[in-house]
Structures are given as C-alpha cells and as structure tokens.
Amino acid sequence: MQLFIIATAVFGIAAAAYSPYQEQNRPQAQYEKNARIIALESEVKEDSYRYNYETENGIKAQEQGQEVDGIEAQGGFQYTGDDGQVYSISYAAGANGFQPQGAHLPVPPPTPEAILKALEQNARDEAAGIIDDGQYNPGKYAGAGSAAAPAFVQTPYARAQASAGFRKPYKF
C-alpha cells in the first residue's frame, strides 16, 4: 500500500512538471506571467453588482448585472492576442443565454431560402388556426373529418406470412 502511495505521488509530481504548452513560444507569455492589476472597482448591492479592472498587460474587463428573474448581466472585455491585435468582446447574459459580440467572432451562414419560406408558411398556418404539433392525428388522414380507421390495415396473418420466409435455418 505504501509503495502504491509513493508511486502515485511520484507520478503526480512528474505529471505536474510536464506542460504540453510551451509558454515561452508565445509572444504574450512574458507579459502575462506577472501582470499586475492597475485598476479595480467593485460594487455589490443586494440586487445588483458591477465591477471593472485593468491589468498592466492590457487586459480590461467590466460587467454590471441586476437580479431580474435570475441575473441579467451586460459587460465586455478586451485583450491583446499573440498576433498583437487587440480583441474586444461585449456581451449580454440572462434568460436568453450568453450572447457575445465581437468583430473577430464567427457569424452563422445566412438561413436558406427554403427554410425562410417554411417558417413564413408555419406562421401563416398558425395565424389561421392550423396547428401542427407533430402528433399523429388519425382524423387528418382517414378522410374529411372522420375518425375512421386508416384505409390500409395489415392483418396479423399477413404479417406472420410476410416474416415467415426469414425464419429458415442458415445453410453453410
């Protein structure tokens, strides 16, 4: 048991010493290791909060929020990337989730025309009182408003006869 504990400790120390990321190859790494906070403001109230800070390596962040059926927050941050470009994000977070905005963030492709037409048709149908919730409705397919059984009904004998051919023994 002691050997297991010692082996685990040695393995843990070795794993902690290994870093798969070479920090010295990143241009910003030298500025990030010991960056000091040069400005900090924070205010917390019973139903709201706000903060902002800035570090000497150019990282800036600010956020404010209030309690409204959960927390509604708005804020932003910026930093200098390894390419020397300043990246900036502004965001809102709350009932609709986290919604970031930034010039460098990818944007989704435009919605295909066929999908837009289908959405318009769905809206027209709903306005006309036609609601299709995806549930099977036998009256919809049995004829004009009748709740009769579908026109095609497979008998148990037909099902058994159709599958009987698959129950033959294999020949090798």
KANOR-V425618 format. One record per backbone hydrogen bond with DSSP energy under -1.0 kcal/mol. CO is the residue of the C=O (numbers start at 1). NH is the residue of the N-H. E is the energy in kcal/mol with one decimal. If there is no record, write none. Layout:
CO/NH/E
CO/NH/E
This chain:
1/5/-2.0
2/6/-2.5
3/7/-2.6
4/8/-2.4
5/9/-2.2
6/10/-2.5
7/11/-2.5
8/12/-2.5
9/13/-2.3
10/14/-2.4
11/15/-2.6
12/16/-2.1
13/17/-1.7
14/18/-1.3
21/23/-1.2
22/25/-1.3
23/26/-1.5
26/29/-1.0
28/31/-1.1
28/32/-1.5
29/33/-1.6
36/56/-2.5
39/54/-2.1
41/52/-2.2
43/50/-2.0
47/67/-2.6
48/45/-3.1
49/65/-2.4
50/43/-2.8
51/63/-2.5
52/41/-2.7
53/61/-2.2
54/38/-2.4
54/39/-1.6
55/58/-1.7
59/55/-2.5
60/78/-2.5
61/53/-2.4
62/76/-2.6
63/51/-2.6
64/74/-2.6
65/49/-2.3
66/72/-2.8
70/68/-2.4
72/66/-2.2
73/93/-2.9
74/64/-2.7
75/91/-2.8
76/62/-2.5
77/89/-3.0
78/60/-2.2
79/87/-3.2
81/84/-1.9
85/81/-3.0
87/79/-2.1
89/77/-2.3
90/101/-2.6
91/75/-2.2
92/99/-3.0
93/73/-3.1
94/97/-2.1
99/92/-1.1
101/90/-2.5
102/105/-1.1
112/116/-2.0
113/117/-2.4
114/118/-2.1
115/119/-2.5
116/120/-2.1
117/121/-2.4
118/122/-2.5
119/123/-2.1
120/124/-2.3
121/125/-2.8
122/126/-2.4
123/127/-2.1
124/128/-1.7
125/130/-2.9
126/129/-1.2
137/140/-1.3
138/142/-1.3
143/145/-1.9
155/159/-1.9
156/160/-2.3
157/161/-2.6
158/162/-2.3
159/163/-1.8
163/166/-1.4
164/167/-1.5
